[in-house]
Amino acid sequence: MAVVSWKEICLLTGLVVGCYWNSLFCGFVFDDVSAILDNKDLRPTTPVKNLFLNDFWGTPMSEERSHKSYRPLTVLTFRLNYLFSELSSPSYHLLNVGLHAVVCVFFLHFCRLLLDRNTSLVAALLFAVHPIHTEAVTGVVGRAELLSSIFLLAAFLAYTKSKGADRSIVWTPIILTVILVAVATLCKEQGITVIGICCIYEVFVAQGFTLPMLIDTLLQVLRGKDGFPYAVLQTLLKLIVLIISTLLLVIIRVQVIQSQLPVFTRFDNPAAVSSTPTRQMTFNYLLPVNAWLLLNPSELCCDWTMGTIPLVESLLDPRNLATVVFYALLSLLAYHSLWYTHSSAKIVIMALSLIALPFIPASNLFFPVGFVVAERVLYVPSMGFCLLVAHGFKILSQKGRGLKTMSWVLMGVLLTTHAVKTFNRNWDWESEYTLFTSALKVNKNNAKLWNNVGHALENQNNYDRALRYFLQATRVQPDDIGAHMNVGRTYKNLNRSKEAEEAYLIAKSLMPQIIPGKKYATRVAPNHLNVYINLANLIRTNDSRLEEADQLYRQAISMRPDFKQAYISRGELLLKMNKPSEAKDAYLRALELDHNNADLWYNLAIVNIEMKDPSEALRNFNRALDLNPYHKLALFNSALLMQESGEAKLRPEANRRFLTYVKEEPDDANGYFNLGMLAMDANENEAAERWMREAIRLQPGFRSALFNLALLYSQSQRELDALPVLDELLRFHPEHVKGLILKGDILMNHRKDTRGARACFERILNMDPTNVQAKHNLCVVYFEERELQHAERCLMETLAMAPHEQYIQRHLAIVRNKMAAMSAAGEPIVPTEGGRGSREDKKHAEEGQGVASGAGEGARKEKNLRKSSPAESIDDQGHGQSKKLDVGQPDKRTKSKSTKEIKDIEEKRAAALKRLEEIERILSTD
């Protein structure tokens, strides 16, 4: 094997970088969303063993909705990317470009086995720049092709060293080959096909057999005239080892998928569900379609499903001619390579093996796959194509001097145009919008493309334009369930509930009908069942239709008993229907299906709170956090539950969880607010002030933070610092009653501004004339201003509003006693000039004002609402992407008052009553 020089490696690497450097500016698009953004297996919190239990998309292999694509080593590289750069797309694209360069170098090694130095370099250069590779290199999920190709080529190169100098078998390379084949298969399933390539190489290249020679040898043995030659026996032994290892890998692979094929629908691959001979004619026509993409990659498309390639339904369809021509050319090449022993035949047979064998698993000829055509599966077959083209180039260049010059010029033009096409094609993968709009230029008959452009616009909150694309999808494919679901969701986002319901009902009517004795789940894509969830979520916003929504959830469960999302959504509905016990049963059933789902444990904890079982709620919050230590909602709500418990021993852990939460959600003011509340509970005033200030900075007008910060200042004898905070609170929330009461209290007690205090209490009474606290405090203002008659009338009105409040009765008695004492002393009862009484009266009024102050302090009860959990992501869009959630969230829930809070209020009320008794004693002495 000729050595590959560093200059050639640098040339290939430089060419790859030149063609693909702009891919670093592309994001995560199409299948990258499911494989990268939505795949929990990439997160460090997910155990590594899950990579070997789940499919490529993070779905457990045991679940029927699993795609059954088992590629744990590829996912492991995604996880390493995440470890270094989390979800920064350039690092993922950079690694893909590097892997493509490695494949090009390995392919050059492969070509050197068959071609001369210049011709092999031409083949490698053509492979490096071929535009068909953009999906495999620029699309992050294409890494499966890249990794599998590296180990596939490495396995083959190792096998070529299995023949010793004395023509004996060297077993170490064979063992290494089997190991590398297993690794290639764990990167992508097609890696196992290298065993077939090795077998063809051994028989037709290494041993130099032709098909007639093999037939003749077999006939001689069968006639008993001669035994197998020693060389043939050696070849058979090596082939038997390779075949047995292949069978073992296949058996293991079948066990991994639990003998189940993935569920595909007619939308994914229409020919797969067609009848004979339509199915056979269509699948055979796809072979020349793929060959044409290699030969002329001018119109590339990211998605070839649904109506992209119409079914071949008649023998008279002219497309059958393309199939005949393809098989004729393939037969000629096969005949040339199998019947002759010259070097050209060996090159052709190896090229054909590279084209055909890795393509067979994706060909639909032996079993259906989830696509019609996929450009990335042509990554390895394109090696054989480039090998053929380079070989043809060599033959042409040897025909004469003129042809040699022309062949080099043509090859230079081909390499240049392919490189430019590849570079420009990369820009299509910049975003989902650019990718799918570029695909629509090639094919307008694929409803999935219209849907995906709609999804891209939907992600930009451009619902009006998205709706137009979704509606076009329903016109292109009227029976597309996912398209009608997308229309319904978009109408819902536009607050057009009636049209949304109509769209969901159309989608529901298109669902396959239940056939007795036939398993329903095998006849419909699992995400299409979400139409029941989405319709139920829509109508349950109407409280009069809750039972109807529950019936839809139950219908979905009856169709698919393992439909976890139906149990989750039904649990939320049952909570809304005030049936926490049934909601608990629904969540427990969902947990039976997915015991390691942190979101489910979180939702169960919310049910426990509804059932007044905080200890069990906290245990379930902790289970959620055991599974996902960074589950934001579990962190927040478990900390809030600890805070509300009032137990001092739980404060440090609550504080730690809130701190973790704000690290995960640094822009959420609620986390800082609750840290401030914890600090207030612990009398850490400086920390409390700092956290409250940060919450207000992030969310100007945050009413609870503003009020509690003012209250903190008031309790810290910084009443004048509280006033600007209260002014800001009332600027955003002019009807904030507790803020007005606290401001009135501070103005009267510390600013001696009775006019300002009166304005605060009167504003409350204008909003709510029945507010006893504001009415009583206004009476105290009158007493402070020596308007005793007005104070008397005010207290009588207050007493009428709350006839059982004894402190109002005592205050009224105090005022009347004071009026009687003043009359007896001959003092005027009306206010003196300036509206101020004697110094002693002021003292009495100030102490009487303690009632208002006590009530104000007792107002510390503005807590955060409990955060709710989003239901688990479901893909209701119909086709291959997980974009918008259309599942309702649990209602936000909170306790009205914690036990500690009520105790604080009672203590402050008792203190206020004690001050009343002191006022009465002083007045009685007076």
N, C-alpha and C positions, 0 to 999 in steps of 0.2 A: 504494500500500500504506500503510495507516494505521500511524502510528508507535506503538510500544509504549512506554508511559511508565515512568519509574523506579518509580512507585508500584505499577504492575502487576507489574513484575519483582520488587519486594520482597514483594508479596503472594504471588506464586507461590513464591518462594524460602522465605518463612516457612512457608507451608503444607507444602511438601516437608520442611523441617526438622522441623516439628511432627509429621508422620506417620512420619518415618524416623529420628529421633534415637536411638531405642532400638536401632536396628540396629548402633550402634557397640559395643554390648555382646555382639554375636554373634561366634562364632569362625569357623573355616574348616570347613565341613560339606559333605558329599556330594561333588559334582564339584570343589569347591574343593580337596579333598585332592590330587587328581591334578593339577589345573591350577596349584596354588600350592605346596603343601608338598612334593610329589614331583617338581616340574618343575625340572630342572637349568638350564633356559634362563633362569631368574630370577637365577641366581647370577652375581656379577661375574666369576668365573673362567671362565665359558662365553663363548666369542667371540660378539659380537653377530650375526655372519653366520649362526650356528646358528638364530636366530629365523626366518630366511627359508628355512631348509632343513628345519625340523621343523614338525610340526603343533601345534595348540593345546595339546596335552598334553605336548609335549617329545619326541615320538617322530619319528624321521626319516620324512619323507614317502615315502621309497623303500621303507620296510619295509611288508610286507603287513598287519601288525597295526596300522598307522597308522589313525587315525580319519578322515584326509583332511580335517579341518577346518583350513583354512589362514587363520590370523588373527594374523599377526606383529605388527601394530601394537597389538593388544590385549595381547599378551604383553609388548610393549615397555613398556606402562604398568604392568604387574605388576612388571617389572624395575625401573622407576623407584621404585615403592613399596618394593621390597626394598632399593634403594639408600639410601632415607631411614629406613626403619624395620624392615628385614629381615622377619621373619615376625610382626610385631605386627599383628593383624587390624584394630584400630580404624582405622588409616590407610587400609587398603584399602576398608573400608566408608564412611569419610568421603568418599573420592574418588567412590565410586559415588553417594552422595547428591548431591554437587555436580554430577555429570554429569546426573543425573535432573532437577535444577533447570534446567540449561542446555537440555535437551531440551524441557522445558515452555515455556521462553521462545521457543525456535525454533518450537514448535508454535503458540504464540499468534501469531507472525508469519505462519505458514501460514494460520491461520484468518482473519486480517484480510483476506486476499485474497478471501475468499468470504462472510464474515459481518460483521454490524455489530459495533461495539465491545463491547457488553454480551454478545451471544450468543457471540462468539469467546472472551471471557474465561470464560464459563461452560464452554465446551468445554475450555479449557486447565485450568481448576480441576478438572473431572471427570477429566481425564487425570492430573493431578498426584496425585490421591488414590485412583485405582482400585486395588482390592486385587489384581487380576491381575498387577500390576507387582512385587509383593513378591519374587518369584523372581528377576526381572531386576535389582532394585535391592539387595535384602538378600543375595542369593546373589552372591558376588564374581565368579563366572564370568559372571554376567549382564552384566558390563561390556561384553562383545562387543555386546550389543543396544544399550546406551546409546551407545557410541561410533559404531556403525554408524548409529544413528538421527540423531545430531547431523550427521554428514556427508551422510546421505540428505536431511534437510531443508535443509541448507545448499546442496546441489547443486540441489534443486528451486527454492529461492528465488533462486539465481543464474540459473537458466534463465528465470525469469519476467521477467528484465531483458533478454532477447535480442531484444526487439522495440523498434525505435527509434520516435521520435516521428512519423516519416514512414512508419511501417509497414515500414521496411527491416530487414534482419537485422543484429544487432550480434553479432559473432563472439566477442568477448572473454568475455562471460558463458557462451557455449556451450563454449568451451575450458575455462573454469573449472569448468563443470558436469562435463565429462568427467574432469577431474583429481579433483574431489571424489567422483565415483562410484568411481573407482579406489581412493581412500583408504577410502571406506566399505566397499568389497568386501574390502579388506585387514584391516578390523576384524571383519567378518562377511560371509558369502557373500551374504546377502539384500540387501546394499547395492546390488547391481547392478540390482535391480528398480525403482529410482527412474527408470531410463530409460523404462520403460513408463508410469510416472506422468506423466513429462514429456510423453510422446507424447499421452496422453489429454488432458492439460491443453492442449496446443497445438491439437489438433483440435477438441475439444468446448467448450473455455472461451475460449481466446485467439482462435480463428478463428470460434467460434460455430456450427460445423456440427452438424447432427443426422444420425442414421443415414439417414433418407430422403433428405436433401440429398446426402450422400456417394454413395448408390446412384444417384441421379438424375444427378449430375455424371459418374460413371463410365460410365453408359449413354450419355450424350450423347457422350462422347469415343469410346467403342467404335463408335457409329453414324457417327462422322465428321462430325457436325453442328457440333461446336465443339471447340476445344482447351481445355487446362486454363487456368483463370483464373490471372492473375499471383499472386494471394494463395495459390492452391492450390499453384503451383509453388514459392513460397517455403516453404510448409509442408512440401512433399515434400523439399526440399533439407535443411531442418533435421532432418526425421525420418530421412533417409538418413544424415546425419552421426551422429545418435544411435545408429541401428541398427548402423552399421559399428563404432562404438566399442564397442558392446555385444558384437558378435561377436568383436572382438579380445580383450576382457577374458575372454570365455568360452574362447577358444582358449588364452590364457595360463593360465587356471585349470585347464583339462584337462591342459595340459603339466605343471603343478605337481603334480597328483595322479598323473601318469604314466599317464593313461588308465585308472586303476583305481578302481573304487568300493570303499568300505570294506566289510569283512566283518562282516555282522550275522547273528545267529542268530534262530531262531523265538522265543527267550525275550525278545529285545529288541523284536521286532515280529511277533507271531504271524501277523497277516494277510498279511504280506509273503511268506510261504512257503505260503500257503493256495492252494487251487485256485480256478478260476473256477466260479461267480460269487461265491463267498464273499469272495474278496479284494476285488472291486469293491464289493460291498454294504457290507462293513465299512468300507473307506476312505471311501466316500461318507457313511456314517453318522457318521464322525468330524467332518464339517463342522458338523452341528447341535450336536454335543457341544461343539465349540469356541465356537460362537455362544452356547450356553447359559452357558458359563463367563464370557463377556463380559457377558451380560445379568444373570446371577445368580451372582456369585462368592462363594457362601456356603460351598461345600464344596471347598476347594482342597487339592491333593495334590502333593507334590514329585515323585512318580514314577507314571506311568500305563502302565508297560510290563506285559508278561506277561499275567496274567489279569484285569487291572483292568477292561477292557471286553471282554466275551465276543464271540466272532466272530458275525457275522450270517450264518448258514448256510442260511436258508430265506427264500423270497420271502414266506412268511406271517408272518415275524417282525414283531411290531407296531412294532419300532424303524424299520422301513422307512417307516412313516408319517411319522416325524419327518424323514426324509430328503426325502420328497415335499413336506412343508410348507415345509421350508427352501428347496428349489429353487423352489417356487412364489412365496414371498416375494421371493427374490432376482430372479426373473424380472420380477415386478411393478416392483421398484425399477429394474431395468435398463431396462425398457420406458419407465418414467416419465422416466428421465434421458436416454435416447437419442432419443426421439421428439419432445421438446419443447425449446424454446429459452429458456424463462424461467429466472430465477436459481435457482429451487429445483432445477431439473433439473441445473444445473451443480454445485450443492452436492452433490447425491446422486451424480452420476457421479464426482466427486473423492473422496467418502467411500468409494464402492465400490472405486475403484482402490486406495485406501490399505488397505482391508481385504483385498482379494483378491490383488493382485500380490505384496506382501511375504510373504504366507502360502503362496503356491504352492510354493516350494522345500521347505517343511516339511509339505506336505499329503499326501504319499504317493501322489498321483494320477498323477504322471509317473515317479517313481522312488522306491524305498523309502528310508526314513531309519531311524535307530537308535532311534526311539521311536514310541509310539502317539499320545500327546498330550504337549505340553510347554508349560507356562504361559508361559515366558519368550519363546517365539516369537510370542506374541500381543501383544508390546509395541508394535510398529508397527501391526499391524491394529487395535489398540484406539484408535489415533488416528482412523481412519475411523469406528469405532463412536461415539466421543465427539462427532465432528462430526455424525453423524446424530441423536444424542440432543439435542444443543444446537439443531439445526435444528428438530427436532420441538417442543422446548421453546418456540422462538420462534413457531412456527405456533400452538401452543396458547395462548400468552400474548396473541396478537393476536385471539382469537375473541371476547373480551368482558372486561369488568372483573372479573367473578367468576372466570372461567377464568384471567385473568392473575395474580390473587392466589393462586389454588390452584396454578398452575404454579410460582410462585416458592417457595411453601411446600414443594411436593413436591421441587423442586430442592434447597432447603436441607436437607431431611431426607435426600435421596439423598447429598449431599456429606458430611453429618455421619456417616451410617452407614458410608459407604465409608471415610472417614478413620479412624473407630474400628476398623473391620475390618482396615484396613491396619496400624494401630499394633499391634493384638493379634496379627495374623499374623506380624509381625516376631519376636515372642518365640519362635515355633516354630523359627526358624532360630538360636536361641541355641547349640544343640549338636546333635550328630547324634542323640542319644537323644531330645531333645524334637522334632526334626524328623520322625523316622521314626515315633515313637509317635503324633504328631498325624496323620500320613498313614494309619496303621492305623485311626484312628477313622472315616476316610472310606472306606477300602477295605481289606477283609480278604482279598481274593482275589488279592493280588499277593505271590507268594513272595519277590520281591526286597525288599519292605518288611520282611518277617519276618527275612530274612537281614541286612538293614542294622541293625535293632534289635539283633540278635545281635552284629554287629560292634561296635556302640557299647558293649555290655556287655562284650564281649571286651577292648576297649581299657581297660576299668576292671578287668581281671583277674577279672571276675565270670563265670567259665566255666560254672558250674552253670546260672545263668539264661540265659546265651547259648545253651547247648545246647538249652534248651527252645524258644527261638525258632527255632533252626536246624532242629530236628526238626519244628516246626510248618510251616516252609517246605517240607520234603519231603512233608508231608501235603497242603498246598495244591497243590503242583506236584510230583507223584511223579517226573517225568522231568527235574527240574532238576538238572543235573550239578553246578553250583556249590553248591547247598544240601547235597548229599551230601558234597562236598569240605569244606565248612564243618563239617559234623558230624564228619568224620574228624579234622580239625585240632583241634577242641575236645576230642574224646576223647583225642587225643594230649597236649594240654595238661593234661588231667586224669590222665595216666599210665595210661590205659586202652587199651593198645596193641592188644589183640585187637579191641575194638569199632572202634577207629580203622581198622584194616586192613579190616574188613568194610565200613565206610562207603566207603572208597576203592575197594574192589572193586566196590561197587554203582555208584559214579560211573563207573568204568572200563567197566562193562558197558553203560552208557547212551551211550557214545561212538558216533558213526556208524561204520558198518563201511566199510572201504575198498572203493571201486568201481573195478574195473580201468579205466584210461584216464581217470579223472576226478581232478582235482587235489584232494587231501584237504584242504589248508589252506583252500580256499575254502568248505568245508562245515561248519566248526566254528570256534567262537571260539578264538583262540590261547590265551587263558588257561585254557580247559578242558583243553588238553593238559598242563597242570601236574599233572593227576591222576597221571600217570606219574611225575613228579618227586617229588610228595609221598609216593606209595606207596613209591617206591624209597628215599627218605630215611628213611621209617619202618622198613622192614625191614633197612636196612643197619646199624642199631644192633646187629643180631644178626650176629656175625662169620661164622656158618655160612651166611648168606644173601647174602653179598656178590655172588656171581655172579648170583643172581636179581635183585638190585637193578641190576646192570650191564645185564642183559637188558632191564629196563624203560627205562633211559636210551636204550639203542640202539633200542628200539621207538619211543620218542618221536622220535628223530632220523630214523628211517626214514619216519615219517609226515610230518615237516616238516624237511627238511634244513637249513633256515635257523633252526632252533629253538635260539637261542643259549644259553638257560638250560640246555638239556639237556647241551650240551657243558661248560658250567661245572660243573654238578653231577656229571657223569661224571668230570671231571678231579679233583674232590675225592675221589670214591670210589676212583679209580685210585691216588691218593696213599695212601689208607688201605690199599689192597691191595698196597702197596709196588711199584707199577708207575709210577715217575716218568716214564719215557720216554713211555709211552702217555698219561699225564696231560698231559705237555708238548704232545703232538700234539693233544689235545682242546682245550687252551687256545689253541693256535695257530690251530685251525680257528675257534674262537669269535672270535678277533681278526680273522680274515679277514672275518667278518660285521660286526664293530664294532671298527674299528681305533682309535677314539678313546675307548675305554672304559677309564678309569683302574683300575677294579676288576679287569679282566682282566689288565692288565699287572702289577698287584700279585700276583694269584694265580700268574701265571707266575713271578714272582720267588720265591715260596714253593717252587715246584717246583724252581727252580734251587738253592735251599738244600738241598732233599732230595737233589739230584744232586751235592752237594758242589762247587758252582760259585758261590762267593760273589761273584766279580767280575761274572758275568753277572746274578746276582740284584740286585746294586746298580745295574746299568745299567737293569734293568727297573723297579726301584723308582723310579729317576730319571725313566723314561718316564711312569710313573703320576703323578709329581709335576709333570711338565711339563704334563700334561693337567689336573691338579687340584692346584695348589700346597698346598691345605689338606686333601688326602686323609690323614685322621688315621692310619690304619693304615700307610700307606706312610711317613709321617713317622716314626712310632714305630719300625717295624721296620727301616727303612733306617738310622736313627740307631743302633739297637741293633747292626746288622751292622757299622757303622763302629766302634762301641765295641769289639765283640768282636775286630775285626781287630788291635787293639793298635797300629795305626799312629798315631803322634802327629800327623801332618799332617792326619788325618781328624777329629781331636777337635773343632776349631772348628766344622766343618760339622755334626757330630753334635750338638754343643751347641746350635747354632742351630735344628736340626730339633726337638730335644726342647723347646726354648723355644717354638717355634711350636705344638708339640703341646699344651703345657700352657695356651697361650692359647685353643686350640680346646676343650680338655677340662680346664678348671680344677679339676674335682673328681676327676680320676683320679690317685690316688696313685702309680701306676706311672711317670708321666712325671717327677715330682719325684724319685722313687727313682733313676731312671737318670741324671738330672742330678747327683745326689749321687755316683753311682758314677763318672761322668766326672770330677767334681771330685777324687775320691779318686785316680783314675789320674794326674791332673795335680798331685797333692800340694797342692791348694787346700783345706786342711782346714776353714777357716771356711765356705766356700761349701758344701762337702760336708755339714757339720753342719747348715747352714740348710736345705738341700734334704731331707735325711733327716728332720729335725724336721717339715717341712711334710708329707711323705709319711705320717708317723706320725699327725699331727694329722687328716689326711683319712681315714686308715684305721687306727684303733687296733688294735694287735695285728698290724700288718704285719710278718711274721716276718723277711723279708729286710732290710727297712729297720732294724728293731730290732737284728738281729745285726750288720749292717755298721756301724751307728752305734757300737755297743759296741766293735767291732773298731777303728774309727777312733780312739776314745778310747784304746784299749789301745796302738795304734801311736804315739799322740801323747804318750805318758807321762802319760796322764790315766786310769790304770787305775781309780782310785776313782770317777771319774765314770761309768765303764762299768758298775759294779755295779748301780745302780738301773735302767739300761736293760736289763741282762740279767735282772734280777728281773721286769721287765715282760714281757720276751720269754717267760720261763718260766712266768709266770702265764697267758698265753694259749696257750703251747705247751710244756707241762711235759715233753714227750718230745723236745725239741730237743737233739740230741746235741752239736752243735758249740757251742751256747750253754752247755751244762753243762760241756764241756771248758774253754772260755774262762773261765767263772766259777771253776771249780776252780783253774785256773792263777793267776788274779788273787788268789784267796783265799789260796793257799799262798805265792806269791811276794811279795805286797804287803801282805796282811793278816796273814800268818803264822798263818792260821786253817786248820790241817791238818784239824781236825774237819769244818769246812764243805767243804773240798776233798774229803775222803774221802766225804762224803754225796753230792756231785755225781757222782763217779766210780762209786760204788756204785749210784746210781740208773740210770746208763747200763747197768751190768752186769745190773741186774735186768730191764731191758728187752731187752738183747741181750748174753747171756753170752759171745758170741764176739767182742765188740768189742776188738780188740787194743790200740788206742790208750788206751781207758779203763782196761783191765786194767794196761797198762804204767805209766800215770800213777798208778794206785792203788799199785803197787809202789813208786814214787818217794815217795809219801806215807808208806808204812811205813818206808822208809829215812830220811826226814826225822824221823820220830818215834822213830828208834833201835830199831825192831822189826825187827832184822836177820834173825832166823830167819823171821819172817812175810814179810819182803821176799824172802828166798831162795825160800820156797815159792811165793810169788806170781810171781816171775820164771820159776821152772821151769814153772808152769802157762801162763804167757804164751808161753814158748818152745815148749811143746807145741802151742800154737795157731798159732804162726808160726815154724816151725823154721828157716826160711831167713833170718830177720832177724838180721843180725850184731850190730846195736847192742844187742839183748836179750841175746845171748850175752856181749858184753863187759860189760854191766851186771851180769849174774849173776856173772861172774868178779870184778868189782870188789867186789861184796857179799861173796863168799866170801873174797877176799883180806883184806877188812876184818875179817871174823869171825875169820880165822886170826891176823891181827896182834893183835887184841884178846885172843884166847886166849893168845897167846905172851906178851903183856904182863901177863897176869893180870887183865885188866879183865873185868867181867861183860858178857855179850852181851845179856842181857835189858835192857829200858829202865830207866833210873834213875828215881827219884821225880820225878814231874812229866812223865815221858816225854820229856825233852829230853837231847840228847847234849852233848858238849863244843862250844866255840865253833868249833873247827876242823872238827868233824863237820858243824856247821850250814852252814859255808861250802861244804863238799863237797856237801852235799845240795842247797843252793841252786843250785850250778852244775850239778848233775845234773838239777835240775828244768828246766833249759833245754830238755830234750827235750820236755816237755809244752808249754812256751811256744812252741817252734818249731812243734809240730804245730798248736797253736791258731792261730798266725798264718797257717799254711798253709790254714786253713779258709775263707779268703775266696773262696767260690765260689758263694754264693747269688745267682744272677742272676735277672732277671725272665724269665718265659716270653714267647716271641714271641707278639705279638698276632695273632689270626687275622682274616681278612677275611670279613665277611658276604657271602653270595652276592647277586647282583643281585636287586632286588625283583621279585617276581612276584605277580600278582594271582590267588590261587587261590580267591577267594571267589565267583566266578561272575558277578558283575554289577557292572561299572562302578566299582568302588572298589578302591583298593589299600590294604589295611589291615594284615593279618598276614602275615609271612613264614613260609613253611613249608618253607624250603630249608635243608639242613644247612650248618653252617659248617665250614670246613677245620679239621682237627685242629690244636690248638696245638702249636707245634714250637719246640724250642730245642736248641742245642748242649749237650752234657754239660759240656764245659769248653773255654774258648778256649785258643788256643796260648799267649798271654801268661800266662794263669792257670796252666797246667801248668808253664810256665817259672818263675813265681814260687814255686810249691810246691816245685819241685826245688831252687831256690836256698835256700829256707828249710830244707829237709831237709838240704842240704849244710852249712848253718850249724850246725844242731843236731848233726850228726855231728862237726863240728869241735870243738864244745863238749864232746862226749863224750871226744874225744881229750885235751882239756885236763884233764878230770876224771880220766881214767886216769893221766895224767902226775903229777897231784898225789897221787893215792892211792898210786901206786907209790913216790913219794918218802916218803910217810907210812909 
